[in-house]
């Protein structure tokens, strides 16, 4: 189901198993809901793909069908050109995938995660809220420390993501104890946000 307030470019390919939320934007040549890139899943797509309210998929973005139940792009997420979300992956609210970022199947990203240019998350990776994976990094495993930054090949913990912490506090989305307030973040149309 595609919500009335969503915008879908006429060149986008949307599978019958895809739900697109209110105010979402699906740009040119995006492919959503094609079968999972998995050796046993090359026929009919299974399960659902859910694109959350306010999510933006700029252009040439791919989001695979799950092997079983669901693949999710969280509300207010921003996926840039050539980014990819693998089967059964779950992206939390406000996730950002930079150009060329790849999220492997069965991975789970918390709220406000940021995957840098051409960075890769191996399948079954788990990131806590606010984790950033730097450009061209290869991440495999679990990052349970909220608001942390990983970089390198293989990716290693570098430091806390203090810039994101301060930004979310300023916007009222996060309190001083690093607890989410429930307030929805509104994306600024200005460059650099």
Rosetta blueprint (number, residue, H / E / L):
1 X L
2 X E
3 X L
4 X L
5 X L
6 X L
7 X E
8 X E
9 X L
10 X L
11 X L
12 X L
13 X E
14 X E
15 X L
16 X L
17 X L
18 X E
19 X E
20 X E
21 X L
22 X L
23 X L
24 X L
25 X E
26 X E
27 X L
28 X L
29 X L
30 X L
31 X E
32 X E
33 X E
34 X E
35 X L
36 X L
37 X L
38 X L
39 X L
40 X L
41 X L
42 X L
43 X L
44 X L
45 X L
46 X E
47 X L
48 X E
49 X E
50 X E
51 X E
52 X L
53 X L
54 X L
55 X L
56 X E
57 X E
58 X L
59 X L
60 X L
61 X L
62 X E
63 X E
64 X E
65 X L
66 X E
67 X L
68 X L
69 X L
70 X E
71 X E
72 X E
73 X E
74 X L
75 X L
76 X L
77 X L
78 X E
79 X E
80 X L
81 X L
82 X L
83 X L
84 X E
85 X E
86 X L
87 X L
88 X L
89 X L
90 X E
91 X E
92 X L
93 X L
94 X L
95 X L
96 X E
97 X E
98 X L
99 X L
100 X L
101 X L
102 X E
103 X E
104 X L
105 X L
106 X L
107 X L
108 X E
109 X E
110 X L
111 X L
112 X L
113 X L
114 X E
115 X E
116 X L
117 X L
118 X L
119 X L
120 X E
121 X E
122 X L
123 X L
124 X L
125 X L
126 X E
127 X E
128 X L
129 X L
130 X L
131 X L
132 X E
133 X E
134 X L
135 X L
136 X L
137 X L
138 X E
139 X E
140 X L
141 X L
142 X E
143 X E
144 X L
145 X L
146 X L
147 X L
148 X E
149 X E
150 X E
151 X E
152 X L
153 X E
154 X L
155 X L
156 X E
157 X E
158 X E
159 X E
160 X E
161 X L
162 X H
163 X H
164 X H
165 X H
166 X H
167 X H
168 X H
169 X H
170 X H
171 X L
172 X L
173 X L
174 X E
175 X L
176 X L
177 X L
178 X L
179 X L
180 X E
181 X L
182 X L
183 X L
184 X L
185 X L
186 X L
187 X L
188 X L
189 X L
190 X L
191 X L
192 X L
193 X L
